[in-house]
Amino acid sequence: MKSWNTEKEISETKPTKRRTVACVEMSTKHLYRRAYSELQLLELNKNGYKQDHSYHFITGGDVDALSYLKTILHEQNLEHCLFSTWVMSAEDILQFEQWLKDGKIKRLDAYLGEIFKNSYTVEYIMLKDMFKKYQCGRIAMFKNHSKIFAGYGNKYSFGIETSANINTNPRTENACITINKEIYNFYKEYFDGIVSF
């Protein structure tokens, strides 16, 4: 269990209907659901990802968006990873923090929707604290609804495009993983040019 003292920062933001007190604990249900999600993807791709191939998925709400990135991390550590999402949960931030702590991801950039700071106050503060602690990259907020992961490690570069935000969504979702440098460069160039609110 991890908790954050966020009282001062929350009082300086607009009122929100969401929680303003933080006590985050990973539930067994959440951990099992994500583990099941990852196992399904690993089973589908037993031979690993191949250079210049694309992998398309459609799921019935039983695959977590972050699990696609986990399959990449199963094959390699990342020198750089960027993610783009409208929203994300506290559990997802804790997962990123674990990857940073373990050295699975060295540099990380976060691109969030414009609602994130005021509607997900606790999560925003958690994310800011994590980036400050690890000095790992940048956080940018803008009129964003894209759901992207992109990065590279010592084996390959990749891009992941998914209809799901980085949180558990029990609905049909689609995703595509492309393994090549061009897709990584395409997204990195675009997001590098974003001017944050």
C-alpha positions as CSV (number, residue, x, y, z in Angstrom):
1,M,0.0,0.0,0.0
2,K,1.2,3.5,-0.8
3,S,-0.3,6.8,0.2
4,W,0.3,10.4,-0.8
5,N,-0.1,13.6,1.1
6,T,-1.9,15.7,-1.5
7,E,-3.9,18.1,0.7
8,K,-2.0,21.3,-0.3
9,E,-2.0,20.7,-4.0
10,I,-5.6,19.6,-4.1
11,S,-6.7,22.8,-2.3
12,E,-5.1,24.8,-5.1
13,T,-7.0,23.1,-7.9
14,K,-10.7,23.4,-9.0
15,P,-13.2,21.3,-7.1
16,T,-13.8,17.9,-8.5
17,K,-16.4,15.2,-8.1
18,R,-13.7,12.6,-7.9
19,R,-11.8,11.7,-4.7
20,T,-9.3,14.1,-3.2
21,V,-7.8,11.9,-0.6
22,A,-5.3,9.2,-1.6
23,C,-4.8,5.8,-0.3
24,V,-4.0,3.4,-3.1
25,E,-3.9,-0.3,-2.6
26,M,-3.6,-2.9,-5.4
27,S,-6.6,-5.2,-5.2
28,T,-6.1,-8.9,-5.8
29,K,-8.9,-8.7,-8.3
30,H,-7.1,-6.1,-10.3
31,L,-3.8,-8.0,-10.2
32,Y,-5.5,-11.2,-11.3
33,R,-7.4,-9.5,-14.1
34,R,-4.2,-7.9,-15.5
35,A,-2.2,-11.2,-15.2
36,Y,-5.0,-13.0,-17.1
37,S,-4.9,-10.3,-19.7
38,E,-1.1,-10.6,-20.1
39,L,-1.2,-14.4,-20.3
40,Q,-3.8,-14.3,-23.1
41,L,-1.6,-12.0,-25.2
42,L,1.6,-14.0,-24.5
43,E,-0.3,-17.2,-25.5
44,L,-1.4,-15.6,-28.8
45,N,2.2,-14.5,-29.6
46,K,4.3,-17.5,-28.4
47,N,7.1,-16.8,-30.9
48,G,7.6,-13.1,-30.0
49,Y,7.3,-10.0,-32.1
50,K,9.1,-9.9,-35.5
51,Q,10.7,-6.9,-37.2
52,D,8.5,-5.1,-39.7
53,H,5.4,-7.1,-38.7
54,S,2.1,-5.7,-37.4
55,Y,-0.2,-7.6,-35.0
56,H,-3.9,-6.7,-34.8
57,F,-6.1,-7.6,-31.9
58,I,-9.8,-7.3,-31.1
59,T,-10.9,-8.2,-27.6
60,G,-14.1,-8.7,-25.7
61,G,-13.2,-6.4,-22.8
62,D,-10.9,-8.9,-21.2
63,V,-7.5,-7.4,-22.2
64,D,-6.1,-4.4,-20.3
65,A,-4.5,-1.8,-22.5
66,L,-1.3,-1.7,-20.4
67,S,-0.9,-5.5,-21.1
68,Y,0.1,-4.8,-24.7
69,L,3.1,-2.8,-23.4
70,K,3.8,-5.5,-20.9
71,T,4.3,-8.0,-23.7
72,I,6.9,-5.7,-25.2
73,L,8.7,-5.5,-21.8
74,H,8.5,-9.3,-21.6
75,E,11.0,-9.3,-24.6
76,Q,13.2,-6.3,-23.8
77,N,13.8,-3.4,-21.5
78,L,13.1,0.1,-23.0
79,E,15.5,3.0,-23.4
80,H,12.5,5.2,-24.1
81,C,8.7,4.9,-23.9
82,L,6.0,7.4,-24.5
83,F,2.3,6.9,-23.7
84,S,-0.7,8.9,-24.7
85,T,-4.1,8.5,-23.0
86,W,-7.1,10.5,-22.0
87,V,-7.2,9.1,-18.5
88,M,-5.5,6.4,-16.4
89,S,-5.9,4.9,-12.9
90,A,-3.7,5.0,-9.8
91,E,-2.9,1.3,-10.3
92,D,-1.5,2.1,-13.8
93,I,0.7,4.8,-12.4
94,L,2.0,2.3,-9.7
95,Q,2.8,-0.1,-12.5
96,F,4.8,2.5,-14.4
97,E,6.6,3.4,-11.2
98,Q,7.6,-0.3,-10.7
99,W,9.0,-0.5,-14.2
100,L,11.0,2.7,-13.6
101,K,12.3,1.4,-10.3
102,D,13.2,-2.0,-11.8
103,G,15.0,-0.4,-14.8
104,K,12.5,-1.9,-17.3
105,I,11.9,1.7,-18.6
106,K,14.7,4.3,-18.5
107,R,13.0,7.3,-20.0
108,L,9.2,7.9,-20.0
109,D,7.0,10.7,-21.5
110,A,3.3,11.0,-20.7
111,Y,0.7,12.8,-22.9
112,L,-2.7,13.2,-21.2
113,G,-6.1,14.6,-22.0
114,E,-7.0,18.1,-20.9
115,I,-9.4,16.8,-18.2
116,F,-6.7,14.8,-16.3
117,K,-5.4,17.4,-13.9
118,N,-8.7,18.6,-12.6
119,S,-10.8,15.5,-13.0
120,Y,-8.2,13.0,-11.8
121,T,-6.5,15.1,-9.1
122,V,-5.0,12.3,-7.0
123,E,-3.7,10.5,-10.1
124,Y,-2.2,13.6,-11.5
125,I,-0.3,14.3,-8.3
126,M,0.9,10.7,-8.2
127,L,2.1,11.0,-11.8
128,K,3.9,14.3,-11.1
129,D,5.6,12.8,-8.0
130,M,6.7,9.8,-9.9
131,F,8.3,11.9,-12.7
132,K,10.0,14.2,-10.2
133,K,11.4,11.2,-8.2
134,Y,12.8,9.4,-11.3
135,Q,13.6,12.5,-13.4
136,C,12.5,10.3,-16.3
137,G,10.9,12.6,-18.9
138,R,8.0,15.0,-19.5
139,I,4.3,15.2,-18.8
140,A,2.1,17.2,-21.3
141,M,-1.6,17.8,-21.3
142,F,-3.5,19.0,-24.3
143,K,-6.8,18.3,-26.2
144,N,-5.8,14.7,-26.5
145,H,-7.9,11.5,-26.9
146,S,-5.3,9.3,-28.6
147,K,-4.2,6.0,-27.0
148,I,-0.6,5.3,-28.0
149,F,2.5,3.6,-26.7
150,A,5.8,3.9,-28.6
151,G,9.3,3.2,-27.7
152,Y,12.5,1.3,-28.3
153,G,14.9,-1.1,-26.6
154,N,17.9,-3.1,-27.7
155,K,15.9,-5.5,-29.9
156,Y,13.4,-3.3,-31.7
157,S,11.3,-0.1,-31.9
158,F,7.5,-0.3,-31.7
159,G,4.2,1.5,-31.7
160,I,1.0,0.3,-30.1
161,E,-2.3,1.9,-31.1
162,T,-5.4,0.9,-29.1
163,S,-8.9,2.2,-28.7
164,A,-8.7,1.8,-24.9
165,N,-7.5,4.3,-22.4
166,I,-4.8,3.1,-19.9
167,N,-7.3,1.6,-17.5
168,T,-9.5,-1.5,-17.3
169,N,-12.5,-1.1,-19.6
170,P,-14.8,-4.1,-19.9
171,R,-15.8,-3.4,-23.5
172,T,-14.7,-4.6,-26.9
173,E,-11.5,-2.8,-27.8
174,N,-9.1,-3.0,-30.8
175,A,-5.3,-2.7,-30.9
176,C,-2.4,-2.9,-33.3
177,I,1.3,-3.4,-32.5
178,T,3.8,-2.5,-35.2
179,I,7.4,-3.4,-34.9
180,N,9.7,-1.0,-36.7
181,K,11.6,2.2,-36.2
182,E,9.4,4.3,-38.5
183,I,6.3,4.0,-36.3
184,Y,8.3,5.0,-33.2
185,N,9.8,8.0,-35.0
186,F,6.4,9.0,-36.4
187,Y,4.8,9.2,-32.9
188,K,7.9,10.6,-31.1
189,E,8.2,13.5,-33.7
190,Y,4.5,14.3,-33.3
191,F,4.4,14.2,-29.5
192,D,7.8,16.1,-29.1
193,G,6.0,19.0,-30.8
194,I,3.1,19.1,-28.4
195,V,2.9,22.3,-26.3
196,S,1.4,21.4,-23.0
197,F,-1.4,23.5,-21.3
